[in-house]
């Protein structure tokens, strides 16, 4: 029994699969990222250590912001996993929806993590792009979204839209900046959590394929 287990563990095909799809890509990414940042003037510890550790600050610094990014990353991972595990050719629409949900979630994760709309691209362009993608996603996959959980999709979109709207008009509101940020980030966080839930439902969803019976001519 032990010999069979060892053979199974060190199965050549399984070993090659792990190396090709996980270990080697991980090593390549690590090496390229390290060298690019090191070439651009970052010190070794600045590259490989956590920000809070470098600054000798609490590990909970930016806690809610970090968890918010996890929500987008988790949604993307679940959506892509669902995309790759849906095998039935009859579920093409479902598979396409999962792919689009994964790409959209990944874009939001990258924006959130690198603060793209705050530092690199005008926020109106980013917000406009996200709104367009969300509406296009709903229009193209309206039926299956409603079947999965239409309320969940609409609620997530409404909360995220509320966050964006609050951000756009914050200078005109008669409240302290910190209080406005609490509300804005609250909309964003709860919207992200709702989005993650909807994506999880989408990945576990099994659409009912309606088969039309051909009527026999009398």
Buried (B, 14 or more C-beta within 10 A) or exposed (E): EEEEEEEEEEEEEEEEEEEEEEEEEEEEEEEEEBEEBEEEEEEEEEEEEEEBEEEEEEEEEBEEBBEBBBBBBBBBBBBBEBBEEBEEEEBEEBBBBBBBBBBBBBBBBBBBBEEBBEEEEEBEEBBEBBBEBBEEBBEBBEEBBEEBBBEBBBBBBEBBBBBBEBBEEBEEEEEEEEEBBEBBBBBBBBBBBBBBBBBBBBBEBEBEEEEEEEEEEE
